[in-house]
Amino acid sequence: MPPLRGGVSVDRSARPSAGPASATPARAPAPRIPRLISWPSAPGPRQVAARLCVTVLPICEIRVNSRPVKTVLYGHNIETTVTRRLIPVVLIGVVGGSAACRTPNVQSGPPIIQPGAPGQPSKVITAEKAVDLSQVQHTEADVQFMQGMIGHHSQALEMTELLSTRTNSDDMRKLAARIDASQADEIRMMQEWLKRRGQPLPDPHAHHHGGKLMPGMLTAEEMGRLAAARGPEFDRLFLELMIKHHEGALVMVKELFATAGAGQESEIFAFASDVDSDQRMEIDRMSGMLAKSKEFEP
């Protein structure tokens, strides 16, 4: 038969050379089996290990530039080395719907589906596109979240400032120090985030001048009650109101992520996720402190 492109041909009529021709038992012609032969060109001579995984394949012979290289026996796995302009030669035989050969190191995983917008179909995307965040931009909801959280954190700092002169508990002072350090740092981060995006910075004390109260924030009346308390009474009221304050921050995070397209930019996603986890831990800590303080009530 004439050689295929690139000087490679498959001769299915060949037989293995195991001795004189008379000693080779006759074999009925094998049924025609669909095969796929593929080979890219190489820039120059190179040595390529061609591994053929043969399970259902008739006797055939691989030729390179019309010279026999290796005889493939029915039902055997063979491995040969070819020095020519030949890169992988893969023969695939299919009988009864089962594949006889497969290329090594090829792993298929489940497709990655990107949900479409409302009314739009979903689509399959590549793994590279799935992790590419370069096109993700902030939204108006992201900006409002940051602006609102600045005021929310600012009130928490006002509450911890009251504690320094109204408690006798070292545990309460340690709690206030943790809240003060973390939320002051987050206020600076949020202000910088807004500046880099050309967004206006809110007045952190706008809630004193009729500004909108974010979820969980204390009213002027509640702040007055807290300022008037002292000792154990202050401690209990502070814990109750700060738990309420932290729960409001969780509401803000939940509303952010429930808004279509919001909370996807890498910085705001990381920050909002941190707020959620940190506030939950502090709620647990303060709830334990509150329960302990009530054990000593008269």
ZICOR-V102034 format. One record per backbone hydrogen bond with DSSP energy under -0.5 kcal/mol. CO is the residue of the C=O (numbers start at 1). NH is the residue of the N-H. E is the energy in kcal/mol with one decimal. If there is no record, write none. Layout:
co: <CO;CO>
nh: <NH;NH>
e: <E;E>
This chain:
co: <4;5;7;7;8;9;9;10;11;11;16;20;21;23;34;36;38;40;46;46;48;48;49;50;50;51;52;52;53;60;61;61;62;62;63;64;67;70;71;72;73;76;78;80;82;82;84;84;88;89;90;91;93;95;98;100;103;105;111;112;112;113;114;117;123;125;126;127;129;131;133;139;140;141;142;143;144;145;146;147;148;149;150;151;152;153;154;155;156;157;158;159;160;162;163;163;166;169;170;171;172;173;174;175;176;177;178;179;180;181;182;183;184;185;186;187;188;189;190;191;192;193;194;194;195;202;203;205;206;206;207;212;214;219;220;221;222;223;224;225;226;230;230;231;232;233;234;235;236;237;238;239;240;241;242;243;244;245;246;247;248;249;250;251;252;253;254;255;256;259;261;265;266;267;268;269;270;271;272;273;274;275;276;277;278;279;280;281;282;283;284;285;286;287;288;289;290;291;292;293;294>
nh: <7;8;65;66;4;11;63;12;14;61;18;23;24;25;94;38;90;87;48;84;50;82;51;52;80;53;54;78;55;72;11;63;69;70;9;67;64;62;73;60;76;78;52;50;48;84;46;86;90;91;92;93;100;98;95;55;106;107;113;114;125;115;123;120;114;112;130;131;132;133;136;143;144;145;146;147;148;149;150;151;152;153;154;155;156;157;158;159;160;161;162;163;164;165;166;167;231;173;174;175;176;177;178;179;180;181;182;183;184;185;186;187;188;189;190;191;192;193;194;195;196;197;197;199;198;204;206;208;209;211;210;214;217;223;224;225;226;227;228;229;229;233;234;235;236;237;238;239;240;241;242;243;244;245;246;247;248;249;250;251;252;253;254;255;256;257;258;259;259;262;264;269;270;271;272;273;274;275;276;277;278;279;280;281;282;283;284;285;286;287;288;289;290;291;292;293;294;295;295;296;297>
e: <-1.5;-0.5;-3.6;-0.7;-1.6;-0.5;-2.1;-0.7;-0.8;-1.2;-1.2;-1.3;-1.1;-0.6;-0.8;-0.5;-0.7;-0.6;-0.6;-1.1;-0.8;-2.2;-0.8;-0.6;-1.5;-0.6;-1.0;-1.2;-0.6;-2.7;-2.1;-0.5;-2.6;-1.0;-1.4;-1.7;-2.6;-2.4;-0.6;-1.6;-1.4;-0.5;-1.2;-1.6;-2.2;-0.7;-1.1;-1.6;-0.6;-0.5;-0.5;-0.5;-1.8;-1.6;-1.4;-0.7;-0.6;-0.7;-0.6;-0.5;-2.4;-0.7;-1.9;-3.2;-3.4;-0.6;-1.8;-1.3;-0.6;-0.8;-1.2;-1.8;-2.4;-2.0;-2.2;-2.6;-2.6;-2.4;-1.5;-1.2;-1.9;-2.8;-2.1;-1.8;-1.3;-1.8;-1.5;-1.9;-2.1;-1.7;-1.4;-1.2;-0.9;-1.1;-1.6;-1.2;-1.6;-1.6;-2.3;-2.1;-2.5;-2.2;-1.9;-2.2;-2.8;-2.3;-2.2;-2.4;-1.9;-1.6;-1.9;-1.9;-1.6;-1.9;-2.6;-2.3;-2.1;-2.3;-2.2;-2.2;-2.4;-0.8;-0.6;-2.7;-1.8;-0.6;-1.8;-1.8;-1.7;-2.3;-0.6;-0.5;-2.1;-2.3;-1.9;-2.0;-2.1;-2.2;-1.5;-0.8;-0.7;-1.0;-0.9;-2.2;-2.4;-2.1;-3.3;-2.4;-2.3;-2.6;-2.8;-2.1;-1.8;-2.3;-2.6;-2.4;-1.5;-1.2;-1.6;-1.6;-2.0;-2.1;-2.4;-2.5;-2.0;-2.3;-1.3;-0.6;-1.3;-1.8;-0.6;-2.7;-2.2;-2.4;-2.8;-2.1;-2.1;-2.7;-2.2;-2.2;-3.1;-2.6;-1.7;-1.9;-2.2;-2.3;-2.2;-2.2;-2.9;-2.5;-1.9;-1.9;-2.6;-2.3;-2.0;-2.2;-1.7;-0.7;-0.7;-1.0;-1.1>
